[in-house]
Amino acid sequence: MFPVDDFDFHTHSRASDGVLPPAAVVTWAVERGIRHLALTDHDTLDGVAEAQEAAIAAGIGFVAGVEISAEWQDRGKQEEENAKAVHIVGLGVDTATTTVLQEGLRVLRGGRIERARRMDEAFSALGIPGTFAGAMRYAAIPELISRAHFARYLVELGLFKEPGRVFEHYLTPGKPGYVRHRWVDLAEAVAWIRAAGGVAVVAHPGRYKLTSGAMQRFLEDFRDLGGEAIEVVSGSHTPEHVSRFAHVARQFGFYASRGSDFHDPAAFHASKLMPLPEDLVSIRERLA
């Protein structure tokens, strides 16, 4: 069995909505004792080559990855509009032969600027103008502008002390700055990852506002589509989440993954990146 506490398979760089360049993410990881790293930027592989080169130079293992913004239709509900936003991490994707994945990601990125402009309108109606331009200053790649960039701008304005508070007040479903957006279907997201030779992983399941029944149906659908793993340890998971999703990994036979969901050194809490329970089968076994 591989060690369970020396890898981080969920991180972000400036190629999407992180604050550090890809090579600097590697430096940050090495300084914290990480020996195996995956870069999993949102809906893009653009930072992978730089991060991989830095990882080789640093002498640590590297896994090419991506985090895909997806939607899952709850078959247990009767309403027409019941799609739930979920994120699926792809690990070990072959960046040399990713035609299906790359094309899918290109199309997926196309709707982000339109959504950002509608978010700008929502904030203007709240008396906070200029958020689109402000958020764009934080987006290294304009077509990957995200809620995190808006959050950082509102922190810059002094309205909140840290981005997490912006999400709580404005940027989650039901809040006044949130704008609904249609993402790729779960089945397509998993298919893209598998077509690129990768392993599909449910990202930070503790963040999804699903009933226990809906979570069960989601995980069943994910497994049946070819999903193989789940993040048991995440930077947003509590010890209770770790216990819950360790049970899920055992129940479904999923590989167990571990990821900080790192975006910003200033917002990182090392205590959140707990070891995996030792009886679980690590995702590293699958990727080996």
C-alpha positions as semicolon CSV with decimal commas, in nm:
position;residue;x (nm);y (nm);z (nm)
1;M;0,000;0,000;0,000
2;F;0,115;0,354;-0,072
3;P;0,152;0,611;0,208
4;V;-0,181;0,787;0,255
5;D;-0,073;1,133;0,363
6;D;0,189;1,261;0,118
7;F;-0,025;1,344;-0,184
8;D;-0,257;1,624;-0,289
9;F;-0,464;1,548;-0,598
10;H;-0,681;1,862;-0,618
11;T;-0,510;2,199;-0,669
12;H;-0,563;2,511;-0,879
13;S;-0,334;2,765;-1,043
14;R;-0,373;3,092;-1,229
15;A;-0,458;2,887;-1,536
16;S;-0,810;2,889;-1,386
17;D;-0,903;3,057;-1,058
18;G;-0,599;3,003;-0,835
19;V;-0,364;3,287;-0,743
20;L;-0,026;3,121;-0,814
21;P;0,132;3,025;-1,147
22;P;0,142;2,647;-1,203
23;A;0,513;2,617;-1,116
24;A;0,457;2,808;-0,793
25;V;0,181;2,565;-0,695
26;V;0,441;2,290;-0,714
27;T;0,680;2,491;-0,493
28;W;0,400;2,551;-0,243
29;A;0,323;2,177;-0,233
30;V;0,687;2,072;-0,187
31;E;0,727;2,316;0,102
32;R;0,438;2,137;0,276
33;G;0,576;1,789;0,237
34;I;0,368;1,685;-0,063
35;R;0,551;1,420;-0,267
36;H;0,281;1,352;-0,528
37;L;0,076;1,635;-0,679
38;A;-0,204;1,678;-0,930
39;L;-0,293;2,010;-1,092
40;T;-0,669;2,012;-1,155
41;D;-0,764;2,352;-1,289
42;H;-1,126;2,422;-1,376
43;D;-1,219;2,321;-1,731
44;T;-0,866;2,357;-1,872
45;L;-0,538;2,169;-1,909
46;D;-0,340;2,484;-1,989
47;G;-0,130;2,481;-1,671
48;V;-0,038;2,112;-1,677
49;A;0,281;2,130;-1,885
50;E;0,436;2,404;-1,669
51;A;0,343;2,226;-1,346
52;Q;0,475;1,893;-1,470
53;E;0,809;2,046;-1,566
54;A;0,837;2,206;-1,222
55;A;0,744;1,879;-1,050
56;I;1,014;1,688;-1,241
57;A;1,270;1,953;-1,142
58;A;1,158;1,928;-0,779
59;G;1,175;1,550;-0,780
60;I;0,811;1,484;-0,692
61;G;0,547;1,274;-0,865
62;F;0,299;1,454;-1,086
63;V;-0,046;1,366;-1,218
64;A;-0,211;1,558;-1,503
65;G;-0,563;1,652;-1,405
66;V;-0,866;1,872;-1,458
67;E;-1,181;1,965;-1,267
68;I;-1,491;1,965;-1,487
69;S;-1,799;2,172;-1,408
70;A;-2,092;1,935;-1,458
71;E;-2,462;1,882;-1,389
72;W;-2,644;1,579;-1,259
73;Q;-3,014;1,522;-1,325
74;D;-3,178;1,365;-1,018
75;R;-3,388;1,078;-1,152
76;G;-3,564;1,062;-0,815
77;K;-3,729;1,401;-0,871
78;Q;-4,024;1,484;-1,094
79;E;-3,958;1,855;-1,149
80;E;-3,831;1,958;-1,489
81;E;-3,561;2,183;-1,345
82;N;-3,378;1,956;-1,101
83;A;-3,020;1,963;-1,231
84;K;-2,760;1,979;-0,956
85;A;-2,416;2,132;-1,010
86;V;-2,133;1,889;-0,934
87;H;-1,760;1,891;-1,000
88;I;-1,578;1,589;-1,139
89;V;-1,201;1,567;-1,120
90;G;-1,017;1,378;-1,392
91;L;-0,682;1,234;-1,284
92;G;-0,413;1,079;-1,500
93;V;-0,545;1,218;-1,826
94;D;-0,321;1,180;-2,130
95;T;-0,255;1,536;-2,243
96;A;-0,099;1,417;-2,569
97;T;-0,414;1,247;-2,701
98;T;-0,704;1,436;-2,545
99;T;-0,902;1,542;-2,852
100;V;-1,242;1,458;-2,702
101;L;-1,156;1,610;-2,365
102;Q;-0,994;1,923;-2,505
103;E;-1,282;1,994;-2,742
104;G;-1,535;1,939;-2,465
105;L;-1,350;2,175;-2,234
106;R;-1,327;2,439;-2,507
107;V;-1,704;2,438;-2,554
108;L;-1,761;2,433;-2,179
109;R;-1,546;2,741;-2,123
110;G;-1,746;2,938;-2,379
111;G;-2,033;3,022;-2,146
112;R;-1,832;3,165;-1,856
113;I;-1,803;3,526;-1,979
114;E;-2,175;3,545;-2,050
115;R;-2,247;3,423;-1,697
116;A;-1,998;3,674;-1,555
117;R;-2,175;3,962;-1,729
118;R;-2,506;3,850;-1,579
119;M;-2,340;3,836;-1,238
120;D;-2,218;4,193;-1,295
121;E;-2,578;4,298;-1,361
122;A;-2,692;4,126;-1,043
123;F;-2,428;4,304;-0,834
124;S;-2,508;4,639;-0,998
125;A;-2,870;4,592;-0,892
126;L;-2,740;4,542;-0,538
127;G;-2,553;4,872;-0,552
128;I;-2,210;4,722;-0,625
129;P;-2,117;4,831;-0,980
130;G;-1,809;4,740;-1,181
131;T;-1,770;4,384;-1,058
132;F;-1,715;4,236;-1,405
133;A;-1,417;4,461;-1,472
134;G;-1,288;4,407;-1,120
135;A;-1,316;4,030;-1,141
136;M;-1,151;4,027;-1,482
137;R;-0,836;4,175;-1,328
138;Y;-0,802;3,854;-1,128
139;A;-0,869;3,621;-1,421
140;A;-0,543;3,535;-1,596
141;I;-0,747;3,369;-1,871
142;P;-1,066;3,572;-1,939
143;E;-1,270;3,277;-2,066
144;L;-1,217;3,107;-1,729
145;I;-1,358;3,389;-1,519
146;S;-1,538;3,242;-1,219
147;R;-1,719;3,321;-0,897
148;A;-1,384;3,309;-0,715
149;H;-1,262;3,608;-0,917
150;F;-1,572;3,806;-0,817
151;A;-1,515;3,705;-0,456
152;R;-1,158;3,833;-0,459
153;Y;-1,269;4,164;-0,604
154;L;-1,530;4,212;-0,332
155;V;-1,259;4,143;-0,074
156;E;-1,046;4,405;-0,248
157;L;-1,333;4,653;-0,210
158;G;-1,326;4,589;0,164
159;L;-1,677;4,444;0,176
160;F;-1,551;4,115;0,324
161;K;-1,232;3,993;0,487
162;E;-1,198;3,672;0,289
163;P;-1,353;3,514;-0,025
164;G;-1,538;3,242;0,162
165;R;-1,762;3,504;0,321
166;V;-1,848;3,645;-0,022
167;F;-1,966;3,302;-0,133
168;E;-2,178;3,265;0,181
169;H;-2,352;3,600;0,129
170;Y;-2,371;3,633;-0,249
171;L;-2,238;3,351;-0,465
172;T;-2,412;3,025;-0,378
173;P;-2,755;2,910;-0,506
174;G;-3,033;3,124;-0,363
175;K;-2,803;3,420;-0,291
176;P;-2,845;3,753;-0,476
177;G;-2,519;3,740;-0,674
178;Y;-2,555;3,382;-0,791
179;V;-2,637;3,323;-1,158
180;R;-2,752;2,983;-1,275
181;H;-2,548;2,836;-1,559
182;R;-2,588;2,521;-1,767
183;W;-2,282;2,299;-1,744
184;V;-2,198;1,971;-1,914
185;D;-2,399;1,661;-1,826
186;L;-2,240;1,424;-1,575
187;A;-2,234;1,144;-1,833
188;E;-2,035;1,357;-2,078
189;A;-1,789;1,473;-1,813
190;V;-1,710;1,116;-1,712
191;A;-1,691;1,006;-2,076
192;W;-1,443;1,285;-2,161
193;I;-1,216;1,181;-1,875
194;R;-1,231;0,814;-1,968
195;A;-1,163;0,894;-2,335
196;A;-0,843;1,066;-2,222
197;G;-0,738;0,757;-2,025
198;G;-0,814;0,921;-1,692
199;V;-0,993;0,829;-1,371
200;A;-1,314;1,017;-1,282
201;V;-1,335;1,133;-0,919
202;V;-1,624;1,302;-0,733
203;A;-1,481;1,630;-0,604
204;H;-1,555;1,756;-0,249
205;P;-1,888;1,570;-0,207
206;G;-1,947;1,731;0,130
207;R;-2,021;2,060;-0,043
208;Y;-2,323;1,939;-0,236
209;K;-2,662;2,025;-0,090
210;L;-2,813;1,683;-0,157
211;T;-3,042;1,480;0,065
212;S;-2,911;1,139;0,166
213;G;-3,138;0,979;-0,095
214;A;-3,023;1,214;-0,370
215;M;-2,658;1,160;-0,277
216;Q;-2,710;0,784;-0,301
217;R;-2,869;0,819;-0,647
218;F;-2,594;1,054;-0,765
219;L;-2,320;0,815;-0,656
220;E;-2,498;0,521;-0,816
221;D;-2,526;0,710;-1,144
222;F;-2,161;0,819;-1,124
223;R;-2,048;0,460;-1,065
224;D;-2,267;0,323;-1,343
225;L;-2,124;0,579;-1,588
226;G;-1,770;0,460;-1,514
227;G;-1,673;0,683;-1,221
228;E;-1,416;0,516;-1,001
229;A;-1,320;0,738;-0,708
230;I;-1,434;0,993;-0,451
231;E;-1,256;1,263;-0,253
232;V;-1,279;1,141;0,104
233;V;-1,043;1,410;0,231
234;S;-1,094;1,760;0,096
235;G;-0,994;2,106;0,209
236;S;-1,364;2,178;0,264
237;H;-1,441;1,856;0,454
238;T;-1,487;1,828;0,828
239;P;-1,385;1,513;1,022
240;E;-1,751;1,413;1,001
241;H;-1,739;1,442;0,621
242;V;-1,426;1,225;0,613
243;S;-1,599;0,957;0,816
244;R;-1,912;0,974;0,600
245;F;-1,737;0,955;0,265
246;A;-1,494;0,689;0,385
247;H;-1,807;0,479;0,441
248;V;-1,925;0,569;0,089
249;A;-1,591;0,461;-0,059
250;R;-1,624;0,125;0,114
251;Q;-1,989;0,086;0,014
252;F;-1,934;0,159;-0,356
253;G;-1,585;0,017;-0,391
254;F;-1,449;0,359;-0,487
255;Y;-1,083;0,449;-0,473
256;A;-1,027;0,716;-0,208
257;S;-0,872;1,047;-0,309
258;R;-0,729;1,335;-0,107
259;G;-0,710;1,695;-0,221
260;S;-0,677;2,037;-0,064
261;D;-0,873;2,219;-0,338
262;F;-0,592;2,471;-0,305
263;H;-0,645;2,814;-0,462
264;D;-0,468;3,069;-0,241
265;P;-0,188;3,031;0,018
266;A;-0,358;3,293;0,235
267;A;-0,675;3,084;0,257
268;F;-0,510;2,743;0,303
269;H;-0,546;2,560;0,634
270;A;-0,303;2,268;0,664
271;S;-0,518;2,103;0,932
272;K;-0,790;2,047;0,672
273;L;-0,575;1,810;0,467
274;M;-0,614;1,507;0,691
275;P;-0,472;1,159;0,622
276;L;-0,697;0,907;0,453
277;P;-0,836;0,631;0,676
278;E;-0,583;0,350;0,643
279;D;-0,827;0,078;0,538
280;L;-0,932;0,260;0,220
281;V;-0,782;0,184;-0,121
282;S;-0,594;0,497;-0,224
283;I;-0,642;0,649;-0,568
284;R;-0,265;0,616;-0,600
285;E;-0,311;0,240;-0,631
286;R;-0,527;0,298;-0,939
287;L;-0,298;0,556;-1,095
288;A;0,010;0,340;-1,045
